[in-house]
Amino acid sequence: MHAELRTLQIEIERLRAQIKGRDAHIAELKASLSSRVGEFDGQRADNNAKEQALTAKTQALVTAEQALTVKTQALATAEQTLSSKDRALADKEQSLRLKDAELNGKDQALRAKNAELADKDQALRAKDAELADKDQALRAKDAEIAALKQQLSTAATAPVSEGDDLKRVKGIGPGFERILKQNGVTTYAQMAAWTGDDILKFAALLNTQPGRIARGAWIEQAGALATGTTLDG
């Protein structure tokens, strides 16, 4: 019985040793598990941090994409506005070209008008000079007429020169005959030789119109009387 008890004690010791070994192993397993749980918790915390960071980056990316979309839309609007301004500028340039062409046409027309006015001014100056010459000639003619009238006045009482009967010229009466003979016209031949200036001169002396002498054919009548013929041949 003592031997059995000893064997039983040995067995108990062996079992205790096994239990102690198992307890040590369990303690090691618990320590290892605790270490792994700690590592897992650390990894999970790290993963959570990374996930949060990724979420933040994703949100930042979404915000950036939204901002990019807004900028893209703004750029599209700006491009449309720029395109509209380009078209407006092109229209203005075309309008300016047309206006420039119109101004060039007006400038050419103005130059032509100025040239025309210069020609007219030159013509007016020439006309003025011509009128001045005519005025001077008229003044000379007036002086000549005045002298002739003075001569006629002084010769009114002078004796009439003998010569042809100038009253035979139709249109010439005794008064005209006296004046003509007082001024040196005494024959038909002299009257027949009258020039245009002579007509003007004697028309002034007779105080009549030159047309009266021409219409009355005084020169033709005098020529016919001087040659002893008639106007009818």
Residue, then its C-alpha position, 0 to 999 in steps of 0.5 A: m500500500h505504501a508503494e501504491l501511495r508513492t506511485l500515486q504521489i509520483e503520478i500526482e507530481r507528474l500531473r502537477a508538473q504537466i499542469k504547471g507546464r500547461d499553465a505556463h504554456i497557457a500564460e505564454l499563449k495569453a501573453s502572445l494573444s495579448s501582444r497580438v491583440g495589442e498589435f491588432d488594436g494598433q494596426r486597427a487604430d493605424n488603419n482607422a487613422k489611414e482610413q480617416a486620412l483617406t476619407a479626408k483626402t477623398q473629401a479634399l479630392v471631391t472638393a477639388e473636383q467640384a472647384l475644378t468643375v466650377k472653374t471649368q464652367a467659369l472658363a467655359t463662360a469666359e470663353q463664351t464671353l471672349s468669343s462674343k467679344d471677339r465677334a463684337l470686335a470683328d463687327k466693330e473692325q468691319s464697321l470701322r473699315l466701312k467707316d474708313a472707306e466712307l471717310n476716304g470717299k468723302d475725303q476724295a469728294l471733298r478734294a474734288k470739290n475743293a479742286e472744283l472750287a479752286d477752278k471756279d475761284q480762278a474762273l471768278r478771278a478771271k471774270d473779275a479781271e475781265l469785268a475790271d477791264k470792261d469797267q475800265a473800257l466803259r469808263a473810257k467809253d463814258a469819258e468819250i461819250a461825255a467828251l462827244k456830248q460836250q462837243l455836241s453841246t458846243a457844236a449845237t450852235a455851229p453852222v451846218s456843213e454843206g454836203d449830201d441830204l442825209k434826211r433821205v436816209k429813212g430814220i434821219g430827220p432834221g435834228f439828227e442831220r444837224i448833229l451828224k453834220q456838226n460832227g463831221v458826217t456830211t456825205y452818204a459815203q461817210m455814213a456807208a463806211w461806219t463801223g460798229d464803233d462808229i455806230l456806238k459813237f453816233a448813237a450816243l451823240l444822237n441820244t438813241q439806241p444802236g439797234r435803231i441804226a441797225r434796224g433802220a439800215w442806215i448804213e445800207q441806205a447811205g451806201a445805196l444813195a452814195t452809189g446812186t442805187t436803191l436797196d431793192g437793186 
